[in-house]
């Protein structure tokens, strides 16, 4: 979205397109403009926004100011020997891959899209297929230049100011505006992946396979059929991978082993009717996807883009859900709460939720961010058309189930969680509120998410 530097009243929504609100949209071209916008903001406050891939209302601010940070996209310094990069918050992971892969370095954590800014990656403390090995994004951040709500810019590190750093990591942009960051990278020999694929017959089979063998892989994810019922409930296609070493490539590919050329398909049509992704169409897709997957295949070479970001090849793919948009719902429950996961999957299957983008992963050690989402356990993410009858009350019931199991809902994908559940899901919520009040006494940083959940 191209936005002029002057303030423009604009309707802004998340990637799910479900809860738009109108704000003054600014596209600052310098740190000075960001500082001025925060210092001169009105009573509704200001929130930073990247490429708009948060699914809910985290980067919205009804009646206030939203800062489109994408013009701040400089890469300041690259240490190609030690794999460290310093860049503006508006730099995308896509851009980092373009620049760093030819040098033999990859981003330490990538979600399901590379069209995420560095500032957004820190604010949501994004996770990927490698959380069980590498944790979330902020674990690899050495320093953040942060403009807090009091109008002061400061460099924050985990060592020098751990409270502010770990409140910012996963803090949904509410501790201030990230201006720049320094990130430790991952060394790679090629831009290809070696991938193993297998089918699981049901949810118990899937969890057994993940538990027994995940430690062998850096990356692991399972697509799960949430429309399957009975003995097939939770059947899945399990995909694990590693960065391919140079000697795994055929001779022709070794000529340019670090080439990064993700393909793109035509964009989704601008106007599609609701109901296109209904139970029948999604059920047919799920059946085909499961049957086409190999029962077991090892060592397939795939492009990075195909393994990490298959949907990025379709611009504006969120339009396929129609005018009503969709809800992306993601929760985690801890190890030892497998029965809760089984109950939730059975309830989703019984409710016939038409979700064709449903993935199950295992999380490793919890991250230190006060509002970071991951905790050791099982995380399930699914998309549901917002036009599905009774969706709100159904998801409220799932929230209750997750909370009773000691789990939590991912704030970067949320636009509907009830505030009374927050404290149980995020035990450091009061610490977060107190730190915000200390660094931002006049409420200069605010968002729709913050007001809805009293953050």
Buried (B, 14 or more C-beta within 10 A) or exposed (E): EEBEEEBEEBEBBBBBBBBBBBBBBBBBEEBEBBBBBBBEBEEBBBBBBBBBBBBBBBBBBBBBBBBBBBBBBEBEEBEEEEBBBBBBBBBBBBBBBBBBBBBBBBBBBBBBBBBBBBBBBBBBBBBBBBBBBBBBBBBBBBBBBBBBBBBEBBEBBBEEBEBBBBBBBBBBBBBBBBBBBBBBBBEBBBBBBBBBBBBBBBBEBBBEBBEEBBEEBBBBBBBBBBBBEEEBBBBBBBBBBBBBEEEBBEEEBEEEBBEBEBEEEEEBEEEBEBBEBBEEEBBEBBEEEBEEBEEEEEEBBBBBBBBBBBEBEBBEBBBBBBEBBBBBBBBBBBEEBBEBBBBBBBBBBEBBBBBBBBBBBBBBEBBBBBBBBBBBBBBBBBBBBBBBEEBEEBBEEBBEBBBEBBBBBBBBBBBBBEEEBBEBBBEBBEBBBEBBEEBBEEBBBBBBBBBBBEB
